[in-house]
Every structure is written in C-alpha cells, then in structure tokens.
C-alpha cells in the first residue's frame, strides 16, 4: 500500500469527486481513479459509491477516513515544515500556557486573524514549548520563564502579579490583624490547591512574603489554573494565583486576598522567537502586536 493512495483517498472524501480531487492534487482524473482502485484492491472492500453526482464514501470508507485523516494531516504538516521551499504561506505556530492564551492571547490576536493571519496554537508548559521553539516546531512562544541559551531571542512582555486568595467563607477564619507568624500557623491548616506538585507559584509567594517554605503537601493538584480558581472559589481551599486570571472573581467578591503585602510577588512574561526569524514579515507583525498589546494584559 502506498502513502499516496491514502492521500488521494482523503482528497476524494473531502471533495466528493474524483475530478475535483484530481485538480486539488495536480493529477489526472484517470490517475486518481487508478489509485483508488489499487487501494480498494489492497483492502478488499469498496471505499466509494460512484454516482452521477460524484463519489460518496461507503461505511468502510467513512470509518477509514475517520481513523487516518488526522494522521495524514500531521504527515503533510511535518513534510511542509521541514522541506517546503518557503514558509511565507504556512500558518505561524504559536505556543503558550493554556490559561494565558485563553484569557489574553486569543483576544489580543483576533484582529490579526480576522485580517487573514493563519495561526496554529500549541498549549503547554514553558520549558517544553521553548524546546519546541528551538527545534523549529514552533515559531513564537509566550513564556512564563526567561529563555536560556543561544539561538533564542526574547522580549519582556509584562509582569503578572500573584495574590494569596480564598473564598469569603474561608477568609473569615483567617485573622486579618494577626502577625505573619500567627497567620502562617492558620494557613498551614488550610487545604492548599496547586497546579503542580512542585508548587512553583506558591513557593515563590511564600519565599517572598513569609521568607519560608510553603506548607506541603498540597491537598489538590490540578494542572490548570482555571480549575484551581474554581476550587478556591468553591471553598475547597486556598491558593496563590495570578490576579489577571481571576480579575472577575476578585471584582465580584467571590475571591478575596488573605494578605496585602507591600510589594506583591510578580513574575515576568516573555515573548520568545528563534534568532533571525523576525525577518519574516508576518511573524514580525505578530511579535510587534503582542509586545504592544501585552501592556494592558495585567
């Protein structure tokens, strides 16, 4: 079985016509017909109903298309990414944390998308996204950590501020006028909600505000800050969260800060690209837009 037969099969499924598939693939109609016949012979089953109106997949054809369509798209993407003569017409590949992309990045780039910019977005942790950037799988990354090493350029975007938050019900049990040492004892007894076992955000806050390690272990670990917000809002426990992400809950009173440090802990967000790639006009325009728009994110 040849890979090209499967490419042709998917094209016929999409277009509903051997003739249209031939035009899409740059083949002749007899060549498409021959490839489909070879594939059907190999599989031992018909894949299309031929009618005067075109070609519709059989039940077996629909099942095969459902199983292989995503894989064929990934193969085509990989070939294009590594062997295409030009990158001008392929989508820009952007990476970032799920919460930040959802809350800020998508709204920020919506005008560019409406104007014709094609984007493919990957979500994940900063370290793995930056590795994908270095290897060429991504073009630009919004990172919560400062990129290290050669081959990657970065620009500071904005600072996210962290706050120790709880629901009003739980906050009522934390004495507002107590000394920090007394508050620490009370806080240590409350369930801690974290997005990672290593408590990166919580550890930063405790170190900055209390000059002490955080209470451990957490009661709940869920790798999505939006789920952490939901848990804290429902009084499951307390957590440290970026204030931009829970601005609505803070404004409505669904969440309240347990501390008011004179200098709140912050973390800088960065925009990273591979060195030299900003010569590509579309990527440069996206980079410039994000740098400018990020001033209002937090």
N, C-alpha and C positions, 0 to 999 in steps of 0.2 A: 504494500500500500504506500502510495506516495503522498507526501505532505501537501503537494499542490492540488491533489484531488479534493482534499478536505477544505482547502481554501476556496476552491471552485464551488463545492457543495454549500458552504456558508454563504457565498455570494448569491447563489441561486435562491437560497432560502430568504435572503434579505430582499432581493429584487422581485421574486416571484416569476422570473422569466429567464430562460436560457439566453435569449438575445440581449437582454439588459445586463445580465451577469457578464456576458462576453465583452460588452462595451466597457463595463466597470473594470474588468481585469486586463483589458487590452488584448483579448484573444478573439479568435473567430468563433462563430456560433457552433460550427461542427466540432471544433476542439473542445468546447465546453460539454457538448453532448457526449463526446467520446470519453472524457474524463469521468463524467457522472456514470456512464455505462460501466467503465472499469471499476469504479468504486462499488457500484451495486453488485457487480460480478464477484468482487473480492468479499463483500459482506454476505452475499447470498440472499439479499432481500431488496425489493424496490424501495427507493427513497422518495420518489415524487410521483404524484398523479399528473400525467400530461393531459392538458385540456386546451381547447382553442383559446381560452383566456390566459393561459400561462401554465406555471408549474406550482403545485401546492404540495408540501411535504406529507408523506404518509405518516402513520402513527410512529413507525420506526424512525422515519426521517426527523420528526419533531423531537423524539427522545434523543437522538444522536446530536442534533443541533443544540439542544439544551445542555448536554454534557460537555461539548467541546468548544462552544462559542467563546467563553471567557478565556480558555487556554489559547485559542487561536489569536485572540486579540492581544494577549500578553506576548506571544511569539512575535507577532508583527511589530509590537511596540519595541521589543528588545532589539530586533533587527534594525528598525529605524533609528533607535537611539545610538547604536554603536557603529552603523555602517552607512547611514544616509549621508549624501554629499553636502547637504545643507541642513541647518537647524532652524532656518527662518520661519518655516511653516508648521513646525511641530508645536504642540502645546508646551507652555512653560510649566515645569514641575516644581511645585512649592511644598515645603514641609513646615510643620509647626505643631505645637501641643494642641490637642483636641479642644480644650476649653478656650484657649486664646483665639484659635481660628474661628470657633463658633461665635464667641462673644464680640470679637473685634475685627479680625482679618477679613472675614467674608463681607461684612458691611463696608469695610474700607475699600475693597477692590471691586465692588459691584459695578461702579461706573465704568471701570476699565473692561469688565466682562461684557457689559451692555454695548460697549463701543467695539467689541469684536475680539478681545483678548481671550485666547483659549488657555485654560489652566487645568492641570491635574494636581490634586492635593493629597499629600500623604500626612497622616497623623501619627504621633508617637513621642517618645522621649527625646530630649535634645541630643544626647550622646549618639544614639543610633541614627537620628536624622542628619547630624553633622557628618557621620561616617558615610551615609548615602550621598551627601553633597560631595565629599572628597572623591568618591568612586565614580561620580558622574551620573548617578541615578536621580539626583535632584539638582535643580538649578539655583534655588534660593531657599533659605531656611530662616524662619523666625525662631530664635533660640533663647531659652531661659538661662543658658550658661555662656560664658565668654569662650568663643572658639580658640583652640590652641593649635600650634603647629603651622608649618609652611603650607602654602597653596590655597589658603582660605583668607579672604578679606572680610572684615566685619565693621559694622557701624552701630553705635549705641542708638537704640530706638527711644526708650522711655524707661522709667522706673516704676515697678509695681510695689505698692505698699502692703504690708501684712498687718493683720489685726487678730487678736485672740478673741474669738466670738462664741456666743452661746445664745440659746433661746431665752426670752424673758423669764420663763419659769425656772430654768437652771441658774440664770444670772441672779435671781432673787436670793439664792442660797450662798452667794459669794459676797462676803462683806466688802463694801466699796471703800471703806476708810481704814481697812486693816493694813498693817505693814506688809511689805513684799514677802517676808519670811512666813507670815501667817497665811497670806494668800496662797503661797506655794503649797502649804500643807493641805488647804482646802482643794486646790486644783488637782493635786495628786490623787485625790479620792474620786475624781470625776472621770467617767469613761472618755478616752481620747479617740477621736476619729481621724484617721490618717489616710493619705493616698498612696503611701509606700511604707514598707516595713522599716526602712532606714530613717523615717521621719525627717526628711530634708528641710521642709518648710518649718515644721515645729521646732526642730533642733536649732535652726537659725534664730528663731524668735526667742527661745529660752536662753540661748547663749547671749544674745544682745540685750535682752530686757532683765533677765534674772542672773546672768553670769553663772549659769548652772545647766547641767544636762536635763533634758525633758523627762517627765515620768514615763516609764515604759513597763510592759509593752502596751501598744495601743489596743483598745477594745475592738475596733473595726478597722480593716484596711480595705479600701476600695479605690482602684486606680483611675478615678475620675473626680475632679474637684467639684463638679456639679452634683455628683452623688454625695460627696462629703457635705456640701451645703444643705442638701435635702435631709441628711441625717441629723445635722446640728439644728436645723430649723424645727425638726420634729422632736427635739429634746432627747435624742439618743445619747448625746454627749457634747463635748466642746472640741474646737479645732482652731488652727491658725490658717487663715485664708487670705488671698489677695483681695483687697477691698473693691477693685474694679469689677470683679466677678460676682460679687454679692451686693452690688450697689442698691438694687431694688429692695432686697431684704433688709438692708440697713435703713433705707429711707422709710420703709413701711413699719419698722419696729419689729419685724419677725426675727431679726438677729440684733444683738446688742454687744458692744465691746466690753470685755471684762477688765481691760487695762487701758489707760490713756498715757502711754509713755511719751516723754518729752520729745524724743526723736524716734519715730516709728521705724522698725526694721524695713528695709527695702531690698529689692533685687533688680538689677538692670537687665532689660531685654535687649537682644542684639539681632541685627539682620545680617546674615552671612551669605557670601557668594564665593565661588571659586575665583582665584586671582585671574584677572584678564577677561572675564566673561561679560563685564558690563559694557563692553564694546558692542554687544548685541542690542540694537535699539529697543526692542520690546522689553527685554529684561531690565535695561537701564530705566525705562519709563516706569515699570512696576516698582523697582527699587526706590526711585525718587518719590513716587506716590506714597509708598509705605512709610518712608522716613518722614515725610511731611505730615501724613495723617496720624502717625503714632503719637504726636504731641498731645492729641486730645483723647487718647485711649484711657488714661487713668486720671 
